[in-house]
């Protein structure tokens, strides 16, 4: 299988280095798997683009002069991989799958083998996500139900005892602790592998979302096109969550609610 790997990065040079190294190492230990790695740098001021150019020359670097956000940045990568193009010579050379990966993630050994193996053995699956752990090793929910009014209420008025409840969009933790893939409504875009045919069916990400909810909207369109999404808990990825967003927390809070209002509209 040939993959495209897209990493959209902003001012997290050291985390990005570790992420790229983990991709390189996991590719090397996965026979029969090749990948084109694309890094879209969102005008970082910390030398991220120079680091990629110098230390990972095989990665395809797009050094943007502005912060494109998550959706536009990933669409840059998807278009470079031939998605969204009507030219037959471009379409024939596209990747069989695309892994969207946050720069603050690290693939654990075997993650790529588990996820690509799942897609290979489940030809009607549109995509899959791994189990996520935080940087300290603790559990993180990596997939959710599409949100309803109760989840919106809990976002505004958190109730601690309901934070991990299905009422708040969560899947039961034992599902993640097992070894069986399970269907989900949508997965976090921090680590999401999508089949090329599913991208064809759903189109690219909606660029009216700057950050947050865009992967939810995209996966809803993928599911509506007949391509279900799964979580593969035997694939593990470490997620040092939110390192880019924490640099401008207030703006990201505004972006979060704008995205949610657009989703509910």
C-alpha positions as a printed NumPy array, in Angstrom:
array([[  0.   ,   0.   ,   0.   ],
       [  1.133,   3.536,  -0.749],
       [  0.084,   6.271,   1.66 ],
       [  0.112,  10.006,   1.745],
       [  0.945,  11.417,   5.183],
       [ -0.036,  15.046,   5.784],
       [  1.216,  16.984,   8.793],
       [  0.04 ,  20.588,   9.247],
       [  2.325,  22.317,  11.725],
       [  2.597,  25.617,  13.584],
       [  5.47 ,  26.561,  15.919],
       [  6.105,  23.111,  17.395],
       [  9.513,  22.352,  15.873],
       [ 10.732,  19.836,  18.443],
       [  7.432,  17.957,  18.539],
       [  7.323,  17.979,  14.736],
       [ 10.824,  16.485,  14.612],
       [  9.765,  13.659,  16.942],
       [  6.583,  13.1  ,  14.916],
       [  8.47 ,  12.832,  11.631],
       [ 11.03 ,  10.514,  13.183],
       [  8.256,   8.236,  14.46 ],
       [  6.719,   8.114,  10.973],
       [ 10.099,   7.293,   9.426],
       [ 10.748,   4.524,  11.95 ],
       [  7.295,   2.953,  11.67 ],
       [  7.462,   2.968,   7.872],
       [ 10.83 ,   1.208,   8.056],
       [  9.38 ,  -1.59 ,  10.182],
       [  6.288,  -2.105,   7.956],
       [  7.044,  -4.278,   4.893],
       [  5.126,  -3.419,   1.742],
       [  4.173,   0.063,   2.916],
       [  5.491,   3.203,   1.258],
       [  4.514,   6.812,   1.831],
       [  4.888,  10.348,   0.599],
       [  5.162,  12.619,   3.624],
       [  3.962,  16.206,   3.203],
       [  4.582,  18.869,   5.842],
       [  2.534,  22.06 ,   5.531],
       [  4.161,  24.629,   7.804],
       [  1.756,  27.415,   8.757],
       [  4.252,  30.31 ,   8.835],
       [  6.028,  29.076,  11.965],
       [  8.519,  31.466,  13.56 ],
       [ 10.545,  28.792,  15.374],
       [ 12.573,  27.393,  12.485],
       [ 10.242,  24.463,  11.83 ],
       [ 10.474,  24.736,   8.045],
       [ 14.279,  24.914,   8.095],
       [ 14.413,  21.892,  10.4  ],
       [ 12.263,  19.829,   8.025],
       [ 14.321,  20.867,   4.996],
       [ 17.612,  20.049,   6.701],
       [ 16.763,  16.925,   8.691],
       [ 14.008,  15.291,   6.601],
       [ 14.922,  16.04 ,   2.975],
       [ 12.67 ,  13.275,   1.659],
       [  9.594,  14.969,   3.117],
       [  7.762,  17.349,   0.816],
       [  7.749,  20.744,   2.522],
       [  5.18 ,  23.463,   1.9  ],
       [  6.316,  26.59 ,   3.752],
       [  3.207,  28.766,   3.816],
       [  3.552,  32.51 ,   4.349],
       [  0.328,  32.566,   6.378],
       [ -1.468,  30.393,   8.898],
       [ -3.852,  28.409,   6.739],
       [ -5.543,  26.584,   9.604],
       [ -6.265,  22.861,   9.742],
       [ -8.716,  22.444,   6.858],
       [ -6.922,  24.602,   4.273],
       [ -3.544,  23.222,   5.293],
       [ -4.657,  19.615,   4.887],
       [ -6.354,  20.428,   1.594],
       [ -3.026,  21.754,   0.302],
       [ -1.584,  18.325,   1.049],
       [ -4.563,  16.468,  -0.413],
       [ -4.304,  18.428,  -3.649],
       [ -0.578,  17.698,  -3.88 ],
       [ -1.506,  14.026,  -3.595],
       [ -3.923,  14.412,  -6.513],
       [ -7.237,  14.562,  -4.668],
       [ -9.742,  17.102,  -5.909],
       [ -8.198,  16.98 ,  -9.392],
       [-10.161,  16.06 , -12.491],
       [ -7.018,  15.229, -14.49 ],
       [ -6.893,  11.481, -15.135],
       [ -3.078,  11.331, -15.154],
       [ -3.065,  12.848, -11.662],
       [ -5.897,  10.694, -10.354],
       [ -4.168,   7.48 , -11.489],
       [ -1.086,   8.214,  -9.349],
       [ -2.811,   8.976,  -6.076],
       [ -2.247,   7.306,  -2.752],
       [ -4.508,   4.471,  -1.668],
       [ -4.962,   6.154,   1.686],
       [ -4.107,   9.404,   3.436],
       [ -3.034,   9.737,   7.053],
       [ -3.774,  13.105,   8.636],
       [ -1.378,  13.498,  11.527],
       [ -0.933,  16.285,  14.044],
       [  2.639,  17.446,  14.623],
       [  2.216,  16.835,  18.354],
       [  1.774,  13.085,  17.871],
       [  4.157,  10.14 ,  17.813],
       [  3.342,   6.818,  16.19 ],
       [  3.984,   3.875,  18.447],
       [  5.607,   0.787,  16.88 ],
       [  3.197,  -1.043,  14.599],
       [  0.596,   1.731,  14.375],
       [  0.822,   1.983,  10.594],
       [  0.739,  -1.794,  10.143],
       [ -2.386,  -2.085,  12.298],
       [ -4.304,   0.715,  10.559],
       [ -3.33 ,  -0.114,   6.976],
       [ -3.887,  -3.803,   7.667],
       [ -7.392,  -3.014,   8.852],
       [ -8.231,  -1.074,   5.684],
       [ -6.768,  -3.859,   3.544],
       [ -8.929,  -6.491,   5.234],
       [-12.072,  -4.317,   5.34 ],
       [-12.508,  -2.963,   1.801],
       [-15.711,  -1.08 ,   2.649],
       [-14.179,   0.805,   5.581],
       [-13.729,   4.473,   4.75 ],
       [-11.124,   5.163,   7.388],
       [ -9.847,   4.424,  10.852],
       [ -8.162,   5.96 ,  13.842],
       [ -5.85 ,   4.531,  16.515],
       [ -6.173,   4.54 ,  20.267],
       [ -4.67 ,   7.77 ,  21.62 ],
       [ -2.748,   8.292,  24.828],
       [ -1.643,  11.611,  26.282],
       [  2.037,  12.369,  26.642],
       [  2.021,  11.119,  30.236],
       [  0.63 ,   7.767,  29.088],
       [ -2.92 ,   8.347,  30.286],
       [ -5.929,   7.473,  28.15 ],
       [ -7.481,   9.892,  25.664],
       [-10.758,   9.41 ,  23.835],
       [ -9.945,   9.314,  20.132],
       [-13.451,   8.99 ,  18.664],
       [-16.889,  10.403,  19.394],
       [-20.564,  10.301,  18.548],
       [-21.841,  13.119,  16.391],
       [-22.842,  15.8  ,  18.909],
       [-26.375,  16.526,  20.001],
       [-27.942,  19.174,  22.179],
       [-26.876,  17.425,  25.406],
       [-23.231,  17.485,  24.39 ],
       [-23.461,  21.17 ,  23.52 ],
       [-24.98 ,  21.813,  26.953],
       [-22.168,  19.887,  28.663],
       [-19.607,  21.925,  26.732],
       [-21.137,  25.068,  28.193],
       [-21.888,  23.648,  31.652],
       [-19.485,  20.763,  32.4  ],
       [-20.696,  18.094,  34.818],
       [-17.633,  16.067,  35.91 ],
       [-19.457,  12.777,  36.411],
       [-20.818,  12.957,  32.845],
       [-17.591,  13.939,  31.077],
       [-16.899,  10.345,  29.952],
       [-20.556,   9.484,  29.406],
       [-22.198,   8.584,  26.08 ],
       [-24.31 ,  11.682,  26.781],
       [-21.113,  13.649,  26.173],
       [-20.357,  11.824,  22.955],
       [-17.888,   9.301,  24.406],
       [-17.565,   5.635,  23.526],
       [-17.092,   3.235,  26.468],
       [-13.469,   2.971,  27.502],
       [-13.467,  -0.872,  27.476],
       [-13.847,  -0.704,  23.683],
       [-10.473,   1.038,  23.479],
       [ -8.915,  -1.465,  25.873],
       [ -9.936,  -4.443,  23.743],
       [ -8.378,  -5.69 ,  20.543],
       [-11.414,  -5.487,  18.257],
       [-12.056,  -2.583,  15.861],
       [-15.36 ,  -0.816,  16.453],
       [-17.411,   1.623,  14.344],
       [-17.466,   5.279,  15.352],
       [-19.206,   8.415,  14.159],
       [-16.021,  10.443,  13.857],
       [-12.421,  10.353,  14.998],
       [-10.13 ,  13.137,  16.083],
       [ -8.11 ,  14.55 ,  13.215],
       [ -4.952,  14.169,  15.298],
       [ -4.42 ,  10.749,  13.704],
       [ -6.899,   9.724,  11.025],
       [ -6.31 ,   7.355,   8.108],
       [ -8.814,   7.767,   5.248],
       [ -9.185,   5.564,   2.19 ],
       [ -8.607,   7.362,  -1.109],
       [-11.95 ,   6.216,  -2.527],
       [-13.733,   7.697,   0.476],
       [-12.023,  11.039,  -0.136],
       [-13.19 ,  10.878,  -3.749],
       [-16.74 ,  10.292,  -2.563],
       [-16.812,  13.033,   0.084],
       [-14.525,  15.664,  -1.399],
       [-11.956,  17.756,   0.458],
       [-12.32 ,  19.363,   3.872],
       [-14.599,  22.402,   4.191],
       [-12.272,  25.408,   4.316],
       [-14.894,  27.581,   6.   ],
       [-13.716,  25.821,   9.171],
       [-10.402,  27.319,  10.322],
       [ -9.869,  24.91 ,  13.2  ],
       [-12.058,  22.412,  15.104],
       [-15.124,  20.5  ,  13.818],
       [-13.77 ,  20.29 ,  10.262],
       [-12.838,  16.618,  10.666],
       [-16.289,  15.955,  12.149],
       [-17.99 ,  17.573,   9.157],
       [-15.683,  15.692,   6.76 ],
       [-16.328,  12.307,   8.347],
       [-20.071,  12.915,   8.363],
       [-19.853,  13.415,   4.594],
       [-17.658,  10.324,   4.254],
       [-20.19 ,   8.243,   6.215],
       [-23.124,   9.62 ,   4.234],
       [-21.312,   8.541,   1.065],
       [-21.355,   4.961,   2.374],
       [-17.881,   4.69 ,   3.905],
       [-17.974,   3.905,   7.657],
       [-15.233,   4.985,  10.074],
       [-13.681,   2.72 ,  12.725],
       [-11.341,   2.836,  15.677],
       [ -8.527,   0.261,  15.666],
       [ -7.476,   0.097,  19.334],
       [ -4.459,  -2.117,  18.681],
       [ -2.877,   0.84 ,  16.862],
       [ -1.4  ,   3.269,  19.382],
       [ -0.443,   6.922,  18.978],
       [  0.799,   9.336,  21.636],
       [ -0.829,  12.784,  21.469],
       [  0.76 ,  15.765,  23.196],
       [ -2.586,  17.484,  22.812],
       [ -3.086,  21.078,  21.814],
       [  0.484,  22.349,  21.781],
       [ -0.097,  24.564,  18.738],
       [ -3.448,  25.865,  19.962],
       [ -2.154,  26.783,  23.415],
       [  0.   ,  29.474,  21.851],
       [ -3.095,  31.547,  21.152],
       [ -5.742,  30.059,  23.429],
       [ -8.295,  32.894,  23.28 ],
       [ -8.329,  32.939,  19.475],
       [ -8.713,  29.158,  19.423],
       [-11.67 ,  29.317,  21.815],
       [-13.345,  31.715,  19.398],
       [-12.457,  29.418,  16.474],
       [-13.888,  26.419,  18.342],
       [-17.275,  28.048,  18.869],
       [-17.432,  29.474,  15.371],
       [-16.808,  25.994,  14.008],
       [-19.453,  24.462,  16.246],
       [-22.016,  27.071,  15.281],
       [-21.264,  26.399,  11.619],
       [-21.657,  22.657,  12.192],
       [-25.035,  23.105,  13.891],
       [-26.225,  25.616,  11.29 ]])
